[in-house]
């Protein structure tokens, strides 16, 4: 999931002229890219933390002197995406214009401060502002890895870094989910959130001191020149975005990606833990560990889906199969009674594997547009995909609508029927993705030529 990132290398020829060329060539690029990847792992951990503490959030905040309902918790979590989603359009341009070192340093700082705001306040609006700040900073994380990889590493390592970073993000979120889940039970959610902010404050100076934009270390343009260039680039960017959004295939492709990604945004990021505790009577610890199996499935499935799609030279077929299998597995998971903990974990793992075919949509987007618009179309695709985070709130609305009035310690308790009704949105989403995939133009893994290739320069 990226913004607009040029895949050109800058300054690579200067590596061999420095006295420390061996260190720079062999070690420093991986250290720099590794620090950016560490930020991506950190932001993904922050993204999913509300799902570990829904009852605690209901009790901690109030609106008009009433404790939160599911819809208000859903919005609180989704404020991350209210910043993250629109920022996917210009984030690559910001990275190009001002450099990943400065941008990533400020982005990590923004995430850390937002985490403090979220964990230290009693006000829902301040907590929502903290989530918004986290989403704003997080928007630069994955793009920053790709930008640094394109500047520091050989071109033939770029795809590996992209896939490896996605996998590391999922694994990092899994481990953090388990650790934070245990800490919440032991020291409470506020201290757990505040402790997690320390990671960000530690990363800020390290990234600033270690990360460099490119091996050439060339001085950039003056602030005035940068501002002038940026204005022209912004005008071009919006022109490209408008042009891309006129392509019906881009819309179909982005919606398919969002529908396939809906189970991930709804289940492990917010409602999964409570669902498992309610439906299967799992302990908080077992539920938190089971939910992470979707993330593990994505970590395994995402590179596998890309490899299979490239191997068979098809894009639409893996999307259809992935969406159909996702629907079948979700229906089994949601409505098959008396599942054991092991069975739940296996089902969630394979749901993660098959829904990870969503990553193919980014290749489809690039192949369904003129080559000179590929970066913008990737950004637009990610914008459309992350827009489906609103499904977190839709699920919450259904929970509130079907609530039977039960309260425990000032937190609303939703019944088995409420959860099963609300979660019906997941198989409906993946089945819709399967249906829409038949309307997607097959690219056969090749960019589609267009007489408009040079219209926007």
C-alpha positions in Angstrom: 0.0 0.0 0.0 1.8 3.0 -1.2 1.6 6.5 -2.4 3.3 7.9 -5.5 6.9 6.8 -5.2 9.4 7.1 -8.2 11.3 3.9 -8.6 14.5 5.6 -9.8 17.8 5.4 -8.0 19.6 8.5 -7.1 23.3 9.0 -6.5 24.2 5.3 -6.7 27.3 6.0 -8.7 28.8 7.9 -5.8 29.0 4.9 -3.6 32.4 3.7 -4.9 34.1 7.1 -4.5 33.9 7.4 -0.8 36.5 6.0 1.6 33.8 4.1 3.5 32.4 2.6 0.3 32.4 -1.0 1.6 30.4 0.0 4.7 28.0 2.2 2.7 27.5 -0.5 0.0 27.1 -3.5 2.3 25.6 -2.3 5.6 24.3 1.2 5.7 21.5 0.8 3.1 20.0 -2.1 5.0 20.3 -0.2 8.3 18.5 2.8 6.8 15.8 0.7 5.2 15.5 -1.4 8.3 14.8 1.7 10.4 12.0 2.8 8.0 10.6 -0.8 8.2 10.7 -0.6 12.0 8.5 2.5 11.8 6.1 0.6 9.6 5.9 -2.2 12.1 5.3 0.4 14.9 2.6 2.3 13.1 0.8 -1.0 12.3 0.8 -1.9 15.9 -0.7 1.5 16.8 -3.3 0.9 14.1 -4.8 -2.2 15.7 -4.5 -1.3 19.4 -8.2 -0.2 19.8 -9.4 -3.7 19.1 -7.6 -4.9 22.3 -9.5 -2.6 24.6 -13.0 -1.9 23.4 -14.7 -2.3 26.8 -12.0 -0.2 28.5 -12.5 2.5 25.9 -16.3 2.4 26.5 -15.7 3.0 30.2 -12.9 5.6 29.9 -14.7 8.1 27.7 -18.1 9.6 27.6 -20.1 11.9 25.3 -22.9 14.0 26.9 -22.2 12.2 30.2 -23.0 8.8 28.6 -20.5 6.0 28.1 -19.6 5.1 24.6 -21.6 2.8 22.4 -20.1 0.6 19.7 -20.6 3.3 17.0 -18.6 5.9 19.0 -15.8 3.3 19.6 -15.9 2.6 15.9 -15.4 6.2 15.0 -12.7 6.6 17.6 -10.7 3.7 15.9 -11.6 5.0 12.4 -10.2 8.5 13.1 -6.9 6.8 12.2 -8.2 6.3 8.6 -9.9 9.7 8.4 -6.3 11.1 8.2 -4.5 8.1 6.7 -6.9 7.7 3.7 -6.8 11.2 2.1 -3.0 11.4 2.8 -2.4 8.5 0.4 -2.9 10.8 -2.5 -0.1 13.4 -1.9 2.2 11.4 0.4 4.5 10.3 -2.3 4.9 13.8 -3.6 5.8 15.1 -0.1 8.4 12.3 0.2 9.9 13.3 -3.2 9.9 17.0 -2.4 11.2 17.1 1.1 13.1 13.9 1.5 12.4 10.7 3.6 14.7 11.7 6.4 12.8 14.8 7.4 9.4 13.4 6.6 9.9 10.1 8.5 11.3 11.9 11.5 8.2 14.1 11.7 5.9 11.2 11.0 7.2 9.1 13.9 7.1 12.1 16.2 3.4 12.7 15.1 2.6 9.0 15.9 4.3 9.2 19.3 2.5 12.4 20.3 -0.8 11.1 19.0 -0.3 8.0 21.1 0.2 10.1 24.2 -2.9 12.1 23.5 -4.9 9.0 23.0 -3.7 7.3 26.2 -3.6 10.3 28.6 -6.9 12.0 28.1 -10.4 11.6 29.4 -11.9 13.5 26.5 -13.3 11.5 23.5 -12.5 14.4 21.1 -8.9 14.6 22.3 -8.5 10.9 22.1 -9.9 11.0 18.5 -7.5 13.8 17.7 -4.7 11.5 18.9 -5.9 8.7 16.6 -6.1 11.3 13.8 -2.4 12.3 14.4 -1.4 8.6 14.4 -3.1 8.1 11.1 -1.5 11.2 9.6 2.0 10.1 10.6 1.4 6.5 9.6 0.5 7.5 6.1 4.2 8.0 5.4 5.5 4.8 6.8 5.3 2.3 4.0 6.0 4.9 1.3 9.1 5.9 3.2 10.5 2.3 3.1 9.9 2.2 -0.7 11.5 5.6 -1.3 14.6 4.7 0.7 14.8 1.3 -0.9 14.7 2.9 -4.4 17.4 5.3 -3.4 19.8 3.0 -1.5 19.3 -0.5 -2.9 19.8 -2.1 -6.3 16.7 -2.1 -8.4 16.5 -5.9 -8.3 16.0 -5.8 -4.6 13.0 -3.4 -4.7 10.3 -6.0 -5.0 11.8 -8.1 -2.3 11.9 -5.2 0.1 8.3 -4.3 -0.7 7.1 -7.9 0.1 9.4 -8.3 3.1 8.3 -5.0 4.6 4.6 -6.1 4.4 5.5 -9.4 6.0 7.5 -7.7 8.8 4.6 -5.3 9.4 2.2 -8.1 9.9 4.5 -10.1 12.1 5.4 -7.0 14.1 1.8 -6.3 14.6 1.1 -9.9 15.7 3.8 -9.9 18.3 2.9 -6.4 19.5 -0.8 -7.4 19.7 0.1 -10.3 22.0 2.4 -8.3 24.2 0.1 -5.3 24.5 -2.9 -7.7 25.2 -0.9 -9.2 28.1 0.1 -5.7 29.4 -3.5 -4.5 29.3 -4.5 -7.3 31.6 -1.6 -6.6 34.0 -1.2 -2.8 34.1 -4.3 -1.4 32.4 -4.8 0.1 29.0 -3.7 3.7 29.7 -0.2 2.7 30.9 0.1 0.2 28.1 -0.7 2.9 25.5 1.7 5.4 27.1 4.5 2.8 27.2 4.0 2.1 23.5 4.6 5.8 22.8 8.1 5.4 24.1 9.0 3.3 21.1 8.1 6.3 18.9 10.1 8.8 20.9 13.1 6.5 20.8 12.8 6.1 17.0 12.6 9.8 16.4 16.3 10.7 17.1 17.6 7.4 15.7 15.9 8.0 12.3 17.1 11.6 12.2 20.7 10.7 13.1 21.0 7.6 10.9 18.7 8.0 7.9 20.0 9.9 4.9 17.9 10.6 1.8 20.3 9.1 -0.7 23.9 8.0 -1.1 24.9 11.1 -3.0 24.2 13.4 0.1 23.7 16.3 -2.4 22.2 19.5 -1.1 18.7 20.1 -2.2 17.2 23.2 -3.6 16.5 26.3 -1.4 13.2 26.5 0.5 11.9 29.0 -2.1 12.9 26.8 -5.0 11.3 23.7 -3.3 8.1 25.6 -2.7 7.9 26.8 -6.3 8.6 23.3 -7.6 6.1 21.8 -5.1 3.3 24.1 -6.3 3.8 23.0 -9.9 4.0 19.3 -8.8 0.8 19.6 -6.7 -1.1 21.0 -9.7 0.2 18.1 -11.9 -0.7 15.6 -9.1 -4.3 16.7 -8.9 -4.6 16.7 -12.7 -3.3 13.1 -12.7 -5.7 12.1 -10.0 -8.7 13.5 -11.8 -7.5 11.8 -15.0 -7.0 8.4 -13.2 -10.5 8.6 -11.6 -12.1 8.9 -15.0 -11.0 5.3 -15.6 -13.8 2.9 -14.7 -11.4 0.0 -14.3 -9.5 1.9 -11.6 -12.7 2.3 -9.6 -13.7 -1.3 -10.0 -10.2 -2.5 -9.1 -10.0 -0.2 -6.0 -13.4 -1.3 -4.8 -12.5 -4.9 -5.1 -9.3 -4.3 -3.1 -11.3 -2.5 -0.4 -13.9 -5.3 -0.2 -11.2 -7.9 0.1 -9.4 -5.9 2.8 -12.6 -5.3 4.8 -12.2 -8.5 7.0 -8.8 -7.3 8.0 -9.9 -3.7 8.9 -13.0 -5.0 10.8 -11.8 -8.1 12.6 -8.2 -7.9 13.8 -8.2 -4.1 14.0 -11.3 -3.6 16.1 -14.0 -6.2 16.7 -12.3 -9.6 16.5 -11.2 -10.0 20.1 -14.7 -9.2 21.5 -16.3 -11.4 18.9 -14.2 -14.4 20.0 -14.8 -13.8 23.7 -18.6 -13.5 23.1 -19.2 -16.3 20.5 -16.6 -18.9 21.6 -16.2 -17.8 25.3 -12.4 -17.6 24.8 -10.3 -15.8 27.5 -9.0 -12.3 26.6 -5.5 -13.8 26.2 -6.6 -16.6 23.8 -8.9 -14.3 21.8 -6.0 -11.8 21.3 -3.7 -14.5 20.1 -6.3 -16.0 17.8 -7.1 -12.7 16.1 -3.5 -12.3 15.1 -3.7 -15.4 13.0 -5.3 -13.3 10.2 -2.2 -11.1 10.2 0.0 -14.2 10.0 -2.0 -15.4 7.1 -1.6 -12.1 5.3 2.2 -12.2 5.9 2.4 -15.6 4.3 -0.3 -15.1 1.6 0.6 -11.6 0.2 4.0 -12.6 -1.4 2.5 -15.9 -2.4 -0.4 -14.3 -4.1 1.9 -12.0 -6.1 4.1 -14.9 -7.1 1.2 -17.1 -8.3 -0.3 -14.2 -10.2 3.0 -13.4 -11.9 3.6 -17.1 -12.6 0.3 -17.9 -14.3 0.2 -14.4 -16.0 -3.2 -13.7 -14.8 -4.7 -11.0 -12.4 -8.4 -11.6 -12.5 -8.4 -15.3 -11.8 -6.5 -15.2 -8.4 -8.8 -12.3 -7.3 -11.9 -14.4 -8.1 -10.6 -17.5 -6.4 -9.3 -15.5 -3.4 -12.6 -13.7 -3.0 -14.7 -16.9 -3.3 -12.5 -18.8 -0.9 -12.7 -15.9 1.5 -16.4 -16.0 1.4 -16.6 -19.7 2.1 -14.1 -19.6 4.9 -15.8 -16.6 6.5 -19.2 -18.3 6.4 -17.7 -21.4 8.0 -15.9 -19.4 10.7 -18.9 -17.2 11.5 -21.7 -19.7 11.5 -20.3 -23.1 12.2 -20.9 -23.8 15.9 -18.7 -25.3 18.6 -15.3 -24.5 17.0 -12.3 -25.2 19.1 -9.5 -22.7 19.6 -7.2 -24.6 17.2 -10.0 -24.7 14.5 -10.6 -20.9 14.9 -6.9 -20.2 14.6 -6.6 -22.3 11.4 -9.7 -20.7 9.9 -8.5 -17.2 10.6 -5.0 -18.0 9.2 -6.4 -19.2 5.9 -8.8 -16.3 5.8 -5.8 -14.1 6.0 -4.0 -16.1 3.3 -6.9 -15.8 0.7 -7.9 -12.2 1.5 -4.3 -11.2 0.9 -5.0 -11.6 -2.8 -5.9 -7.9 -2.4 -2.3 -7.0 -3.0 -2.8 -8.0 -6.7 -5.1 -5.0 -7.1 -2.0 -2.7 -6.9 -0.5 -4.5 -9.9 -3.8 -4.3 -11.7 -4.0 -0.6 -11.1 -0.6 0.1 -12.5 -1.3 -2.1 -15.5 -4.7 -0.5 -16.3 -3.3 3.0 -16.9 -0.6 4.8 -19.0 2.9 4.1 -17.6 3.4 7.8 -16.7 0.4 7.6 -14.3 1.4 4.4 -12.5 2.5 6.0 -9.3 -0.6 8.1 -9.1 -2.9 5.1 -9.8 -1.2 3.1 -7.0 -2.0 6.0 -4.7 -5.6 6.3 -5.9 -6.0 2.5 -5.4 -4.7 2.6 -1.9 -7.0 5.6 -1.2 -10.0 3.5 -2.4 -9.0 0.4 -0.4 -8.5 2.3 2.9 -11.8 4.1 2.4 -13.5 0.8 3.3 -12.4 1.3 6.9 -15.8 2.9 7.3 -17.0 -0.7 7.6 -15.7 -0.6 11.2 -18.4 2.0 11.9 -21.0 0.1 9.9 -20.4 -3.0 12.0 -20.7 -0.9 15.1 -24.0 0.6 13.9 -25.4 -2.9 13.5 -24.2 -3.8 17.0 -25.9 -0.8 18.5 -29.1 -1.3 16.5 -29.4 -5.0 17.7 -28.2 -4.3 21.3 -30.5 -5.9 23.9 -29.8 -3.4 26.7 -27.3 -5.4 28.7 -24.6 -3.5 30.6 -21.7 -4.8 32.7 -19.6 -2.3 34.6 -20.8 0.6 32.4 -19.8 -1.2 29.2 -22.4 -2.3 26.7 -22.5 -6.1 26.1 -23.6 -7.3 22.7 -25.2 -10.7 22.3 -24.2 -13.6 20.0 -27.0 -12.7 17.6 -25.8 -9.1 17.4 -22.2 -10.1 16.5 -23.3 -12.7 14.0 -25.7 -10.2 12.3 -23.0 -7.4 12.3 -20.3 -9.7 11.0 -22.4 -10.8 8.1 -20.9 -7.7 6.3 -17.6 -9.6 5.9 -18.8 -12.5 3.7 -21.1 -10.0 1.9 -18.0 -7.8 1.1 -15.8 -10.7 -0.2 -18.7 -12.1 -2.2 -19.2 -8.7 -3.8 -15.5 -8.6 -4.6 -15.8 -11.9 -6.3 -18.8 -10.7 -8.4 -17.1 -7.4 -9.3 -13.9 -9.2 -10.4 -15.8 -10.6 -13.4 -16.0 -7.0 -14.6 -12.3 -6.3 -14.2 -10.3 -6.2 -17.4 -7.6 -8.9 -17.5 -4.2 -7.4 -18.1 -2.2 -10.6 -18.4 0.4 -9.0 -16.2 1.2 -6.4 -19.0 0.5 -2.6 -19.0 -2.3 -1.8 -21.2 -1.2 0.6 -24.0 -3.1 3.8 -24.5 -2.9 6.7 -27.0 -3.1 9.0 -24.0 0.2 7.8 -22.6 1.8 11.2 -23.2 -1.2 13.4 -22.5 -0.1 14.1 -19.0 3.6 14.9 -18.6 
